[in-house]
Amino acid sequence: MVDCGMRNKLTDELAVCGFNAALALGRCHPEKINRLFLREDRLPAFSQVCKQLAERKRPYKICGDEELERICKSPRHQGVAAMMETPGLEDLTEADLYRWAAEGKTGLVLHAVGNDHNLGAMVRAAAFFDCPLVVLSEGDSEARLSTSAYRVAEGGMEFVEFRRVRNIAAFLRAASQYIVTIGTGPRARLRIRDLGGIVQDQGKKLKAPPSGAAGLRSGGRPGIALTLGNEESGLPRDVAENCSALIRVPGAGNIESLNVAQAASLFLHELYEL
């Protein structure tokens, strides 16, 4: 299980703070909320959630900013905190990979992306651009499913699934038989504008999912793994070598690269438009 910050260790609960994050949780997965704390001005937006909590005999409480700050351990609560069980990470299975290939979706594969805020920002972009799967490395101790990640994602956490792999390079090597594996790096030869051709060319080389898995969706778009690394060091060599292609976002050269979350948004937009 990923170590999640800002949680109640006695009850193993995580505080989901921020208006949009808590509202999305209440609308998509109200059954996950164990307790709710909110300011009175937030009550109209969460009236249905409060009703469902009452039906389940779960408490909710109207409280002030000071109490919310104590619960969230942050002043950035935006008037609401929903307590849920600390989320865990499931291993990515062969069935997950075959479904990924069959549905022709984009997934994010993250290697040491840096911190919870970067993770939250990338999840927000993933939800916006229909990227429903995020794969994390088991050894990544910095990017966690924490209160901060939920808040920065602005509700995006409810629209993606998280999976864990033990070794990113080994996963990409195996996955490249069924999905297009694209790595990113500031010194790559290919540019973001080349993505369409890469996906088309690499897609022709893929194996179909095994018998019993659904075929490619209409139009034949392959599944795509967009792999991003730490914004200071990028992808390690063994990870980069197991990607079908490496691409970059060209810039003026005043600074070496974008923030990893900014880069993810650009790549995801380009892939969404294919």
MARPA-503981 format. One record per residue (C-alpha): x, y, z. Coordinates in steps of 0.2 Angstrom, whole numbers, padded with zeros to 4 digits, always signed. Layout:
! MARPA-503981
XYZ...
END
This chain:
! MARPA-503981
+0000+0000+0000+0006+0017-0004+0010+0028+0011-0003+0042+0010+0000+0059+0019-0013+0068+0029-0022+0053+0036-0029+0048+0052-0017+0034+0057-0029+0028+0071-0044+0025+0059-0033+0023+0043-0043+0037+0034-0038+0049+0021-0045+0067+0021-0051+0072+0004-0051+0091+0004-0055+0104-0008-0072+0108-0015-0071+0100-0032-0061+0085-0026-0074+0081-0012-0089+0085-0023-0083+0073-0036-0080+0059-0023-0097+0062-0017-0105+0061-0034-0095+0047-0041-0092+0036-0025-0102+0042-0011-0101+0025-0003-0082+0028+0000-0086+0043+0012-0086+0038+0030-0087+0055+0038-0090+0073+0031-0085+0090+0038-0091+0105+0030-0094+0124+0032-0112+0129+0032-0110+0138+0015-0105+0121+0007-0121+0112+0013-0132+0116-0002-0119+0107-0014-0117+0092-0002-0135+0090+0003-0137+0074-0007-0121+0067+0001-0127+0072+0018-0143+0063+0015-0134+0047+0009-0123+0048+0024-0138+0049+0036-0146+0034+0027-0130+0024+0030-0129+0030+0048-0113+0039+0045-0109+0056+0053-0108+0073+0045-0104+0089+0054-0105+0108+0051-0089+0116+0057-0078+0131+0055-0062+0134+0046-0051+0131+0061-0058+0114+0064-0057+0110+0045-0039+0116+0045-0035+0104+0059-0043+0089+0050-0034+0093+0034-0018+0099+0041-0019+0113+0028-0028+0129+0026-0032+0124+0008-0048+0114+0013-0060+0126+0003-0073+0123+0016-0075+0104+0015-0066+0088+0020-0072+0070+0016-0065+0056+0026-0062+0040+0017-0052+0024+0019-0034+0026+0014-0033+0020-0004-0022+0006-0009-0014+0001-0025-0017-0015-0035-0004-0023-0046-0007-0022-0064-0012-0039-0071-0011-0046-0088-0030-0044-0089-0027-0025-0086-0015-0025-0100-0026-0034-0112-0041-0023-0108-0029-0008-0111-0025-0014-0128-0042-0019-0133-0050-0002-0128-0037+0008-0137-0035+0020-0123-0020+0031-0117-0013+0027-0100+0001+0036-0090+0016+0027-0084+0025+0037-0071+0043+0034-0065+0048+0045-0050+0038+0059-0055+0043+0069-0040+0029+0073-0028+0011+0072-0024+0007+0089-0032+0014+0083-0049+0004+0067-0047-0012+0077-0044-0009+0089-0058-0006+0075-0070-0021+0065-0064-0032+0081-0068-0025+0082-0086-0028+0063-0087-0046+0064-0082-0049+0079-0094-0041+0070-0109-0049+0053-0107-0034+0044-0100-0042+0032-0088-0026+0022-0081-0011+0028-0071+0003+0016-0068+0015+0020-0053+0031+0011-0049+0031+0002-0033+0048+0010-0028+0041+0028-0030+0040+0035-0012+0037+0053-0018+0021+0052-0029+0007+0046-0017-0012+0045-0017-0012+0059-0003-0023+0073+0002-0013+0085-0008-0014+0074-0024-0033+0073-0022-0035+0092-0020-0023+0096-0034-0032+0084-0045-0048+0094-0043-0059+0078-0044-0049+0069-0057-0045+0055-0045-0063+0048-0048-0061+0046-0066-0044+0036-0067-0039+0019-0060-0022+0017-0052-0011+0001-0054+0007-0003-0048+0021-0012-0056+0037-0017-0048+0049-0013-0062+0044+0000-0075+0057-0006-0088+0052-0024-0087+0033-0019-0088+0037-0008-0104+0046-0022-0112+0032-0034-0109+0018-0022-0113+0026-0016-0130+0020-0032-0138+0002-0026-0136+0002-0007-0134+0013+0008-0141+0025+0013-0127+0030+0031-0129+0044+0039-0118+0047+0057-0116+0064+0067-0114+0070+0084-0117+0084+0078-0129+0074+0066-0139+0076+0067-0158+0057+0066-0162+0045+0080-0157+0027+0080-0151+0021+0084-0168+0027+0067-0174+0016+0057-0162+0002+0053-0175+0015+0045-0186+0023+0035-0172+0006+0028-0166+0001+0023-0183+0018+0015-0187+0020+0006-0171+0002+0001-0170+0005-0010-0185+0018-0020-0176+0007-0025-0161+0001-0042-0157-0018-0044-0154-0024-0047-0136-0025-0066-0133-0041-0076-0137-0055-0071-0126-0050-0052-0125-0060-0040-0135-0053-0034-0152-0047-0016-0155-0060-0003-0154-0068+0004-0170-0054+0013-0180-0041+0002-0174-0032+0015-0163-0020+0005-0152-0018+0007-0133-0004+0019-0129+0007+0020-0113+0014+0038-0111+0029+0036-0100+0036+0051-0090+0050+0053-0078+0057+0064-0065+0058+0082-0072+0076+0084-0066+0084+0067-0072+0071+0061-0084+0069+0043-0088+0083+0031-0083+0092+0022-0098+0084+0005-0095+0066+0013-0095+0070+0024-0111+0077+0009-0120+0061-0001-0118+0050+0012-0126+0045+0011-0144+0049+0029-0147+0056+0044-0137+0048+0062-0140+0050+0079-0133+0041+0096-0133+0052+0108-0143+0055+0126-0135+0065+0141-0136+0079+0134-0126+0079+0147-0112+0076+0133-0099+0079+0115-0102+0061+0108-0100+0044+0110-0094+0037+0105-0077+0032+0086-0079+0014+0090-0076+0014+0103-0090+0023+0092-0102+0010+0078-0098-0004+0090-0102+0003+0094-0119+0006+0075-0123-0011+0070-0117-0019+0083-0128-0010+0078-0143-0014+0060-0141-0032+0064-0137-0033+0073-0154-0027+0058-0164
END
